Amino acid sequence: MSAGQQLRWQEPWLFSLRMRDRRGWQRKGWLIIAVFVAMILGWYLDQRYGKGLRIGLTGAMILSMAIAVFAGFLSDLGVSEVQATVDGVARAFYGHGVGASFWRYQDILTFSFVPRQGSGKPFGLLILMMRTSIVILGVPDRVSRSELVEFFRSHGVQEAQEPNQITGGPPAGMPFSPTMIDNHNALVVGTPPAAVAQFCRQPPSPI
């Protein structure tokens, strides 16, 4: 949604969860397994040395798995909102905690908009090429490419015109590290831009 000197929209539901790559899902799985093992160990020690929760092994496993899954996906449960103003692009996350990320226009090298037809997702992607990383924001259908182009150009940020500006090598000083979700649940990629393009060429997601 556009309002004068700003653009504002909500990211798609469960955006960070729907954008996880294989390594991200592996990490999520290991987190769930670790919590499950810790819960079972705690139940065993409680049975042996404490008063003991009388739910049996099956009950303990079901309860531990439920808590592990909840803890594993807790960081993905929330609502995120993007707001671009005269000062920069901000993203707020409201979930188990409240956090915000902010990127100034002078730190954005170029931007690119990938529509849903090219993203392989049921939503578009706004890719901000920063000096040391890449930021990916989810964009609903009601926000058009023309709005984004006009707004960012009015603040001195140019759109990447050629595919190799997105799929080429990483900017100088960019660390070679896997996709990660920062502490405010924003999708920040430390991988070279080619990985972003490869991700966008994946088959459409069912969610």
C-alpha atoms as an extended CHARMM CRD file, in Angstrom:
* protein
*
       207  EXT
         1         1  MET       CA              0.0000000000        0.0000000000        0.0000000000  PROA      1               0.0000000000
         2         2  SER       CA              1.3340000000        3.4240000000       -0.9550000000  PROA      2               0.0000000000
         3         3  ALA       CA              0.6630000000        6.5980000000        0.9920000000  PROA      3               0.0000000000
         4         4  GLY       CA              2.4000000000        9.7630000000       -0.1940000000  PROA      4               0.0000000000
         5         5  GLN       CA              6.0800000000        9.6100000000        0.6620000000  PROA      5               0.0000000000
         6         6  GLN       CA              6.0580000000        6.0120000000        1.8470000000  PROA      6               0.0000000000
         7         7  LEU       CA              5.3120000000        2.4440000000        0.8520000000  PROA      7               0.0000000000
         8         8  ARG       CA              3.8820000000        0.0570000000        3.3950000000  PROA      8               0.0000000000
         9         9  TRP       CA              2.7650000000       -3.5550000000        3.2610000000  PROA      9               0.0000000000
        10        10  GLN       CA              2.5770000000       -6.7650000000        5.2590000000  PROA      10              0.0000000000
        11        11  GLU       CA              4.7850000000       -9.6390000000        4.2050000000  PROA      11              0.0000000000
        12        12  PRO       CA              3.0410000000      -12.9170000000        3.3320000000  PROA      12              0.0000000000
        13        13  TRP       CA              2.1320000000      -15.1460000000        6.2550000000  PROA      13              0.0000000000
        14        14  LEU       CA              4.9820000000      -17.3550000000        7.5190000000  PROA      14              0.0000000000
        15        15  PHE       CA              7.3210000000      -15.6780000000        5.0190000000  PROA      15              0.0000000000
        16        16  SER       CA             10.5950000000      -16.7470000000        6.6360000000  PROA      16              0.0000000000
        17        17  LEU       CA              9.3260000000      -20.3150000000        6.9960000000  PROA      17              0.0000000000
        18        18  ARG       CA              8.2580000000      -20.5010000000        3.3410000000  PROA      18              0.0000000000
        19        19  MET       CA             11.6190000000      -19.1400000000        2.1900000000  PROA      19              0.0000000000
        20        20  ARG       CA             13.8740000000      -21.5670000000        4.0530000000  PROA      20              0.0000000000
        21        21  ASP       CA             16.3080000000      -23.5300000000        1.9380000000  PROA      21              0.0000000000
        22        22  ARG       CA             17.3560000000      -27.1360000000        2.5470000000  PROA      22              0.0000000000
        23        23  ARG       CA             20.0610000000      -26.1600000000        5.0240000000  PROA      23              0.0000000000
        24        24  GLY       CA             17.5840000000      -23.9960000000        6.9010000000  PROA      24              0.0000000000
        25        25  TRP       CA             15.1770000000      -26.9220000000        7.2420000000  PROA      25              0.0000000000
        26        26  GLN       CA             18.0140000000      -29.1670000000        8.3810000000  PROA      26              0.0000000000
        27        27  ARG       CA             18.8950000000      -26.7090000000       11.1330000000  PROA      27              0.0000000000
        28        28  LYS       CA             15.2470000000      -26.4920000000       12.1230000000  PROA      28              0.0000000000
        29        29  GLY       CA             15.0950000000      -30.2810000000       12.3080000000  PROA      29              0.0000000000
        30        30  TRP       CA             18.2000000000      -30.5090000000       14.4690000000  PROA      30              0.0000000000
        31        31  LEU       CA             16.7650000000      -27.8860000000       16.8210000000  PROA      31              0.0000000000
        32        32  ILE       CA             13.5380000000      -29.8780000000       17.2120000000  PROA      32              0.0000000000
        33        33  ILE       CA             15.4940000000      -33.0960000000       17.8230000000  PROA      33              0.0000000000
        34        34  ALA       CA             17.6930000000      -31.3890000000       20.4360000000  PROA      34              0.0000000000
        35        35  VAL       CA             14.6790000000      -30.0420000000       22.3280000000  PROA      35              0.0000000000
        36        36  PHE       CA             12.9610000000      -33.4470000000       22.1450000000  PROA      36              0.0000000000
        37        37  VAL       CA             16.0130000000      -35.2630000000       23.5360000000  PROA      37              0.0000000000
        38        38  ALA       CA             16.3820000000      -32.7030000000       26.3280000000  PROA      38              0.0000000000
        39        39  MET       CA             12.7160000000      -33.0970000000       27.2670000000  PROA      39              0.0000000000
        40        40  ILE       CA             12.9260000000      -36.9020000000       27.3170000000  PROA      40              0.0000000000
        41        41  LEU       CA             16.1040000000      -36.7620000000       29.3970000000  PROA      41              0.0000000000
        42        42  GLY       CA             14.4120000000      -34.4030000000       31.8290000000  PROA      42              0.0000000000
        43        43  TRP       CA             11.4200000000      -36.7470000000       32.0890000000  PROA      43              0.0000000000
        44        44  TYR       CA             13.7020000000      -39.7350000000       32.7080000000  PROA      44              0.0000000000
        45        45  LEU       CA             15.6480000000      -37.9650000000       35.4520000000  PROA      45              0.0000000000
        46        46  ASP       CA             12.3950000000      -36.8000000000       37.0100000000  PROA      46              0.0000000000
        47        47  GLN       CA             11.1160000000      -40.3850000000       37.0120000000  PROA      47              0.0000000000
        48        48  ARG       CA             14.2990000000      -41.6710000000       38.5800000000  PROA      48              0.0000000000
        49        49  TYR       CA             15.1840000000      -38.9630000000       41.0920000000  PROA      49              0.0000000000
        50        50  GLY       CA             12.1560000000      -36.6870000000       41.3780000000  PROA      50              0.0000000000
        51        51  LYS       CA              8.4560000000      -37.0180000000       42.0410000000  PROA      51              0.0000000000
        52        52  GLY       CA              7.8740000000      -38.1740000000       38.4860000000  PROA      52              0.0000000000
        53        53  LEU       CA              5.2100000000      -37.0780000000       36.0170000000  PROA      53              0.0000000000
        54        54  ARG       CA              2.9070000000      -40.0930000000       35.7450000000  PROA      54              0.0000000000
        55        55  ILE       CA              2.1500000000      -40.0870000000       32.0440000000  PROA      55              0.0000000000
        56        56  GLY       CA              4.1430000000      -43.1010000000       30.8940000000  PROA      56              0.0000000000
        57        57  LEU       CA              6.7620000000      -43.3120000000       28.1830000000  PROA      57              0.0000000000
        58        58  THR       CA              4.2980000000      -42.8600000000       25.3090000000  PROA      58              0.0000000000
        59        59  GLY       CA              2.7370000000      -39.8190000000       26.9430000000  PROA      59              0.0000000000
        60        60  ALA       CA              6.1790000000      -38.3720000000       27.6640000000  PROA      60              0.0000000000
        61        61  MET       CA              7.2520000000      -38.8160000000       24.0410000000  PROA      61              0.0000000000
        62        62  ILE       CA              4.0680000000      -37.1780000000       22.6980000000  PROA      62              0.0000000000
        63        63  LEU       CA              4.3470000000      -34.2520000000       25.1240000000  PROA      63              0.0000000000
        64        64  SER       CA              8.0780000000      -33.8210000000       24.4320000000  PROA      64              0.0000000000
        65        65  MET       CA              7.5500000000      -33.8480000000       20.6620000000  PROA      65              0.0000000000
        66        66  ALA       CA              4.7280000000      -31.3010000000       20.9110000000  PROA      66              0.0000000000
        67        67  ILE       CA              6.9110000000      -28.9610000000       22.9760000000  PROA      67              0.0000000000
        68        68  ALA       CA              9.8900000000      -29.4950000000       20.6290000000  PROA      68              0.0000000000
        69        69  VAL       CA              7.8490000000      -28.6690000000       17.5130000000  PROA      69              0.0000000000
        70        70  PHE       CA              6.3360000000      -25.6140000000       19.1830000000  PROA      70              0.0000000000
        71        71  ALA       CA              9.7730000000      -24.3770000000       20.2780000000  PROA      71              0.0000000000
        72        72  GLY       CA             11.2380000000      -25.0780000000       16.8390000000  PROA      72              0.0000000000
        73        73  PHE       CA              8.6480000000      -23.0520000000       14.9600000000  PROA      73              0.0000000000
        74        74  LEU       CA              8.0690000000      -20.3510000000       17.5800000000  PROA      74              0.0000000000
        75        75  SER       CA             10.4000000000      -17.8960000000       15.8400000000  PROA      75              0.0000000000
        76        76  ASP       CA              8.3870000000      -18.1940000000       12.6050000000  PROA      76              0.0000000000
        77        77  LEU       CA              4.9940000000      -17.4630000000       14.1690000000  PROA      77              0.0000000000
        78        78  GLY       CA              4.2330000000      -13.7960000000       13.7880000000  PROA      78              0.0000000000
        79        79  VAL       CA              3.3710000000      -10.9220000000       11.4910000000  PROA      79              0.0000000000
        80        80  SER       CA              5.9660000000       -8.8220000000        9.6560000000  PROA      80              0.0000000000
        81        81  GLU       CA              5.4430000000       -5.3980000000        8.1190000000  PROA      81              0.0000000000
        82        82  VAL       CA              7.6690000000       -3.4940000000        5.6940000000  PROA      82              0.0000000000
        83        83  GLN       CA              7.6770000000        0.2890000000        5.5340000000  PROA      83              0.0000000000
        84        84  ALA       CA              9.7800000000        2.3590000000        3.1400000000  PROA      84              0.0000000000
        85        85  THR       CA              9.9800000000        6.0390000000        4.0980000000  PROA      85              0.0000000000
        86        86  VAL       CA             12.1990000000        9.0050000000        3.2630000000  PROA      86              0.0000000000
        87        87  ASP       CA             14.8370000000        7.6630000000        5.6780000000  PROA      87              0.0000000000
        88        88  GLY       CA             15.1240000000        4.0640000000        4.4880000000  PROA      88              0.0000000000
        89        89  VAL       CA             13.4570000000        0.6570000000        4.5120000000  PROA      89              0.0000000000
        90        90  ALA       CA             12.2720000000       -0.7270000000        7.8380000000  PROA      90              0.0000000000
        91        91  ARG       CA             10.8800000000       -4.1310000000        8.6700000000  PROA      91              0.0000000000
        92        92  ALA       CA              9.0620000000       -4.8300000000       11.9240000000  PROA      92              0.0000000000
        93        93  PHE       CA              8.2810000000       -8.2960000000       13.2490000000  PROA      93              0.0000000000
        94        94  TYR       CA              5.5500000000       -9.0050000000       15.7900000000  PROA      94              0.0000000000
        95        95  GLY       CA              5.5750000000      -12.5270000000       17.1800000000  PROA      95              0.0000000000
        96        96  HSD       CA              7.0390000000      -14.1720000000       20.2650000000  PROA      96              0.0000000000
        97        97  GLY       CA              8.9780000000      -10.9470000000       20.5180000000  PROA      97              0.0000000000
        98        98  VAL       CA              8.9900000000       -7.5870000000       18.7840000000  PROA      98              0.0000000000
        99        99  GLY       CA             11.9590000000       -6.6330000000       16.6210000000  PROA      99              0.0000000000
       100       100  ALA       CA             12.9030000000       -4.3520000000       13.7790000000  PROA      100             0.0000000000
       101       101  SER       CA             15.5110000000       -4.1080000000       11.0310000000  PROA      101             0.0000000000
       102       102  PHE       CA             16.4380000000       -0.9680000000        9.1110000000  PROA      102             0.0000000000
       103       103  TRP       CA             18.3750000000       -0.3720000000        5.8760000000  PROA      103             0.0000000000
       104       104  ARG       CA             19.4020000000        3.0990000000        4.6520000000  PROA      104             0.0000000000
       105       105  TYR       CA             19.1450000000        3.9670000000        0.9830000000  PROA      105             0.0000000000
       106       106  GLN       CA             22.8180000000        4.9530000000        0.7970000000  PROA      106             0.0000000000
       107       107  ASP       CA             23.7370000000        1.3990000000        1.8110000000  PROA      107             0.0000000000
       108       108  ILE       CA             21.6210000000       -0.1890000000       -0.9320000000  PROA      108             0.0000000000
       109       109  LEU       CA             23.6330000000       -0.7320000000       -4.1240000000  PROA      109             0.0000000000
       110       110  THR       CA             20.7170000000       -1.8090000000       -6.3430000000  PROA      110             0.0000000000
       111       111  PHE       CA             17.3330000000       -3.4040000000       -5.9610000000  PROA      111             0.0000000000
       112       112  SER       CA             15.3780000000       -5.9280000000       -7.9920000000  PROA      112             0.0000000000
       113       113  PHE       CA             11.7770000000       -7.0620000000       -7.9600000000  PROA      113             0.0000000000
       114       114  VAL       CA             10.9600000000      -10.6710000000       -8.7970000000  PROA      114             0.0000000000
       115       115  PRO       CA              7.2310000000      -11.1870000000       -9.5090000000  PROA      115             0.0000000000
       116       116  ARG       CA              5.4510000000      -14.2940000000       -8.3180000000  PROA      116             0.0000000000
       117       117  GLN       CA              5.7480000000      -15.8280000000      -11.7900000000  PROA      117             0.0000000000
       118       118  GLY       CA              9.5290000000      -15.7070000000      -11.5190000000  PROA      118             0.0000000000
       119       119  SER       CA              9.9510000000      -16.3120000000       -7.7890000000  PROA      119             0.0000000000
       120       120  GLY       CA              8.3380000000      -19.7390000000       -7.7860000000  PROA      120             0.0000000000
       121       121  LYS       CA              6.3050000000      -18.5820000000       -4.7920000000  PROA      121             0.0000000000
       122       122  PRO       CA              2.7410000000      -17.2810000000       -4.4440000000  PROA      122             0.0000000000
       123       123  PHE       CA              4.1680000000      -13.8050000000       -3.8160000000  PROA      123             0.0000000000
       124       124  GLY       CA              6.8130000000      -11.4750000000       -5.2040000000  PROA      124             0.0000000000
       125       125  LEU       CA             10.2800000000      -10.7960000000       -3.8150000000  PROA      125             0.0000000000
       126       126  LEU       CA             12.0240000000       -7.4790000000       -3.2960000000  PROA      126             0.0000000000
       127       127  ILE       CA             15.7900000000       -8.0450000000       -3.3300000000  PROA      127             0.0000000000
       128       128  LEU       CA             17.9960000000       -5.3440000000       -1.8360000000  PROA      128             0.0000000000
       129       129  MET       CA             21.6610000000       -5.6340000000       -2.7870000000  PROA      129             0.0000000000
       130       130  MET       CA             23.5670000000       -4.2580000000        0.2040000000  PROA      130             0.0000000000
       131       131  ARG       CA             27.3030000000       -3.6970000000        0.4740000000  PROA      131             0.0000000000
       132       132  THR       CA             27.8810000000       -6.8080000000        2.5940000000  PROA      132             0.0000000000
       133       133  SER       CA             24.7320000000       -8.8790000000        2.1940000000  PROA      133             0.0000000000
       134       134  ILE       CA             21.4420000000       -9.3360000000        0.3590000000  PROA      134             0.0000000000
       135       135  VAL       CA             18.0680000000       -8.6570000000        1.9590000000  PROA      135             0.0000000000
       136       136  ILE       CA             14.9620000000      -10.4210000000        0.6320000000  PROA      136             0.0000000000
       137       137  LEU       CA             11.5120000000       -9.0800000000        1.4750000000  PROA      137             0.0000000000
       138       138  GLY       CA              8.1620000000      -10.6420000000        0.6280000000  PROA      138             0.0000000000
       139       139  VAL       CA              5.8380000000       -8.5060000000       -1.4990000000  PROA      139             0.0000000000
       140       140  PRO       CA              2.0720000000       -9.1580000000       -1.8650000000  PROA      140             0.0000000000
       141       141  ASP       CA              0.3010000000       -8.7960000000       -5.2060000000  PROA      141             0.0000000000
       142       142  ARG       CA             -1.2270000000       -5.4360000000       -4.3370000000  PROA      142             0.0000000000
       143       143  VAL       CA              2.2240000000       -3.7920000000       -4.4190000000  PROA      143             0.0000000000
       144       144  SER       CA              3.2000000000       -3.3300000000       -8.0470000000  PROA      144             0.0000000000
       145       145  ARG       CA              6.6430000000       -3.2740000000       -9.6230000000  PROA      145             0.0000000000
       146       146  SER       CA              5.9910000000        0.2370000000      -10.9830000000  PROA      146             0.0000000000
       147       147  GLU       CA              5.3460000000        1.5310000000       -7.4620000000  PROA      147             0.0000000000
       148       148  LEU       CA              8.5810000000        0.0360000000       -6.1660000000  PROA      148             0.0000000000
       149       149  VAL       CA             10.6550000000        1.2780000000       -9.1080000000  PROA      149             0.0000000000
       150       150  GLU       CA              9.2770000000        4.8120000000       -8.8890000000  PROA      150             0.0000000000
       151       151  PHE       CA              9.7250000000        4.9790000000       -5.1220000000  PROA      151             0.0000000000
       152       152  PHE       CA             13.2780000000        3.6230000000       -4.9710000000  PROA      152             0.0000000000
       153       153  ARG       CA             14.4560000000        5.7220000000       -7.9010000000  PROA      153             0.0000000000
       154       154  SER       CA             13.0730000000        8.8290000000       -6.1800000000  PROA      154             0.0000000000
       155       155  HSD       CA             15.4340000000        8.0210000000       -3.3080000000  PROA      155             0.0000000000
       156       156  GLY       CA             18.4900000000        7.4620000000       -5.4630000000  PROA      156             0.0000000000
       157       157  VAL       CA             18.4350000000        3.6610000000       -5.6180000000  PROA      157             0.0000000000
       158       158  GLN       CA             18.5870000000        2.1810000000       -9.1090000000  PROA      158             0.0000000000
       159       159  GLU       CA             17.0240000000       -1.0450000000      -10.2810000000  PROA      159             0.0000000000
       160       160  ALA       CA             19.3630000000       -3.7870000000      -11.4750000000  PROA      160             0.0000000000
       161       161  GLN       CA             18.8060000000       -3.6540000000      -15.2400000000  PROA      161             0.0000000000
       162       162  GLU       CA             20.6080000000       -6.7850000000      -16.3610000000  PROA      162             0.0000000000
       163       163  PRO       CA             20.2870000000      -10.3390000000      -14.9940000000  PROA      163             0.0000000000
       164       164  ASN       CA             24.0350000000      -10.5290000000      -14.3390000000  PROA      164             0.0000000000
       165       165  GLN       CA             23.6830000000       -7.6990000000      -11.8300000000  PROA      165             0.0000000000
       166       166  ILE       CA             21.7000000000      -10.1330000000       -9.7140000000  PROA      166             0.0000000000
       167       167  THR       CA             23.2910000000      -13.4250000000      -10.7480000000  PROA      167             0.0000000000
       168       168  GLY       CA             26.8840000000      -12.2930000000      -10.9830000000  PROA      168             0.0000000000
       169       169  GLY       CA             29.5950000000      -12.6020000000       -8.3530000000  PROA      169             0.0000000000
       170       170  PRO       CA             29.2460000000      -11.2270000000       -4.8330000000  PROA      170             0.0000000000
       171       171  PRO       CA             30.0980000000       -7.5910000000       -4.0500000000  PROA      171             0.0000000000
       172       172  ALA       CA             33.5410000000       -6.9600000000       -2.6480000000  PROA      172             0.0000000000
       173       173  GLY       CA             33.7980000000       -8.0630000000        0.9550000000  PROA      173             0.0000000000
       174       174  MET       CA             30.6300000000      -10.1740000000        0.9140000000  PROA      174             0.0000000000
       175       175  PRO       CA             31.0670000000      -13.2040000000        3.1830000000  PROA      175             0.0000000000
       176       176  PHE       CA             30.4280000000      -16.6250000000        1.6770000000  PROA      176             0.0000000000
       177       177  SER       CA             27.9650000000      -18.0350000000        4.1690000000  PROA      177             0.0000000000
       178       178  PRO       CA             24.6060000000      -19.8160000000        3.9520000000  PROA      178             0.0000000000
       179       179  THR       CA             21.1580000000      -18.2900000000        4.0760000000  PROA      179             0.0000000000
       180       180  MET       CA             20.2100000000      -17.1570000000        7.5560000000  PROA      180             0.0000000000
       181       181  ILE       CA             17.3450000000      -15.5290000000        9.3800000000  PROA      181             0.0000000000
       182       182  ASP       CA             18.5220000000      -12.6370000000       11.5260000000  PROA      182             0.0000000000
       183       183  ASN       CA             17.4220000000      -12.0190000000       15.1080000000  PROA      183             0.0000000000
       184       184  HSD       CA             14.3720000000      -10.0580000000       13.9610000000  PROA      184             0.0000000000
       185       185  ASN       CA             13.2640000000      -12.8290000000       11.5850000000  PROA      185             0.0000000000
       186       186  ALA       CA             14.2550000000      -10.9050000000        8.4460000000  PROA      186             0.0000000000
       187       187  LEU       CA             15.6610000000      -12.9610000000        5.5930000000  PROA      187             0.0000000000
       188       188  VAL       CA             19.2950000000      -11.9300000000        5.1110000000  PROA      188             0.0000000000
       189       189  VAL       CA             21.4640000000      -13.8210000000        2.6380000000  PROA      189             0.0000000000
       190       190  GLY       CA             25.2190000000      -13.9440000000        2.9150000000  PROA      190             0.0000000000
       191       191  THR       CA             25.4090000000      -16.2030000000       -0.1230000000  PROA      191             0.0000000000
       192       192  PRO       CA             26.5180000000      -14.8630000000       -3.5400000000  PROA      192             0.0000000000
       193       193  PRO       CA             23.6220000000      -13.5110000000       -5.6630000000  PROA      193             0.0000000000
       194       194  ALA       CA             23.7530000000      -16.5640000000       -7.9340000000  PROA      194             0.0000000000
       195       195  ALA       CA             22.2710000000      -18.5690000000       -5.0630000000  PROA      195             0.0000000000
       196       196  VAL       CA             19.3210000000      -16.1830000000       -4.9210000000  PROA      196             0.0000000000
       197       197  ALA       CA             18.6670000000      -16.6180000000       -8.6380000000  PROA      197             0.0000000000
       198       198  GLN       CA             18.9830000000      -20.3940000000       -8.3310000000  PROA      198             0.0000000000
       199       199  PHE       CA             16.5060000000      -20.3850000000       -5.4490000000  PROA      199             0.0000000000
       200       200  CYS       CA             14.0430000000      -18.3140000000       -7.4900000000  PROA      200             0.0000000000
       201       201  ARG       CA             14.1710000000      -20.8730000000      -10.2980000000  PROA      201             0.0000000000
       202       202  GLN       CA             12.9140000000      -23.6490000000       -8.0300000000  PROA      202             0.0000000000
       203       203  PRO       CA              9.4290000000      -25.1060000000       -8.7540000000  PROA      203             0.0000000000
       204       204  PRO       CA              6.4950000000      -23.2350000000       -7.2280000000  PROA      204             0.0000000000
       205       205  SER       CA              5.8980000000      -23.9000000000       -3.5430000000  PROA      205             0.0000000000
       206       206  PRO       CA              2.5470000000      -25.4000000000       -2.5120000000  PROA      206             0.0000000000
       207       207  ILE       CA              2.2970000000      -22.9190000000        0.3830000000  PROA      207             0.0000000000
